[in-house]
Amino acid sequence: MLRQAGVQRVLVEESSYAEDMINSGFFVVDISALEITSGLDKKVKPLDTEPDPKDKAFVAFTSGSTGTPKGIIQTHQGIVTVCQALANQLHVTSSSRVAQFHPYIFDVALMEIGMCLGTGATLCISKKKDMMLPLPGEVGSQLTAFGITHVTMSPTMLETMDPGDVPTVEVLSVMGESLGRHAVEQWASTASRTFYQLWGCTEATILQSITTAITATHAPRDVGQAIGDTCRLWIVDPANVNKLMAEAAAGELVVESRALARGYINQPEDTLRRFVERADWMDVASRGTLYKTGDLAQKEADGSITFLGRLDSQMNYHGERIELGEINFHLERGRPPGVSACFSDFDVQSQTVVGFLCTKDTAETQPQELVLSWSRAGVSRCAMEHLSRDLVRKGDLPPYMVPHLWIPIRHRPLTISGKTDRTRLRSIVRNLSTKQRDEYSVH
């Protein structure tokens, strides 16, 4: 990633990192080894440069389809525009205390920093180990210890806490994954705390939409409307960006904005394919170029966006569409007592929808044994078989979209960004023995 971004100098904060990069070929500066002295007599010569709003400010990396991360060039204009609008929407003021919750490799960290720089709010930075991989049960105590009033996290991380764990938080927002019904009901806005769902893609700079304050009746797949005046959101035919879809019709979500990134580093073909200069339906007063998100969504009568999943998450089973977001919505709504989370994946090898259930959703990131037997899970196979049958009987899902393999796991595995680690889940399925497949199969 460093070579792809054209980095010339690397700043590290611990000597161990500097040692790791001795033979990397980069000029490494170990900040911890520098002697910083205030009140230096030497005059500092100002930089002889005039920054432009469209200059490069940050390179964010997102996972590529080939397994090689793609570098995305974000601009000063884009970052400042989004941070100012978000600070206003999330009611960040000079008296706010904002959690620096995300690792610096993610552009959401820029949002946390930028909102504070623009408003005078206090940015509370935890120890690196706590910020990168907070342990279950420690998140709430960490936020309370800092007196945090504003925090943004993934729905998966939110599920490790209870509202009583964070008495100081006034504005809570989630992003990065679909929000479950249980989280909506548990964290619905109150007189003392406002709850929002955010949506966005790195290529359009951090985040692009926000819901109104979430109540107990909020539809989990509703990701709201455009954040302030930063962009406009449209639904187009996935096969033809020049064709707008009708109201409530599903299509690809595209972002129209002047805050879009400058494209992918050294990947001109991908840049041309995803960043579109104009579409036939754009008016003269358009707000910039378009970015094709690859997300399946629909626009409701009130202008809000309903997120339906990723276009590339729609699997096909004998020609029939399988959309994991739709499956997960119904699994979460129908999960039996004693089960803290239900979610699915599609096993390409066996062409089977696989259900995962957590009875202790601690969201660990440590490489422990995840798979449980039914006796250790504390929930019966019959209960999960009943759930699968019930979803078909009620007409919620067709038979081919219902899990026929239910795997109890100790906890939900996480990536470093706090999202569900689907690579580990798929590894579990691949490594099941024949005996285990028989044990976890439902009919």
Secondary structure, DSSP 8 states (H G I E B T S, - for coil): -TTTTT--EEEESSHHHHHHTTTSSSEEEEGGGS---SS--S----------TTSEEEEEEE--TTSS-EEEEEEHHHHHHHHHHHHHHTT--TT-EEEE-S-TTSTHHHHHHHHHHHHT-EEEE--HHHHHS--TTHHHHHHHHHT-SEEEE-HHHHTT--GGG-TT-SEEEE-SS---HHHHHHH---SS-EEEEEE--GGGSS--EE-SS--TT--TTEEEEE-TTS-EEEEEETTEEEEE--TT--EEEEEEESS----BTT-HHHHHHHEES--TT--TT--SEEEEEEEEEEE-TTS-EEEEEEGGGEEEETTEEEEHHHHHHHHHHH--TT--EEEEEEETTTTEEEEEEESS-----S----B--HHHHTS-HHHHHHHHHHHHHTTSS-GGGS-SEEEEESS--B-TTSSB-HHHHHHHHHT--HHHHHHHB--
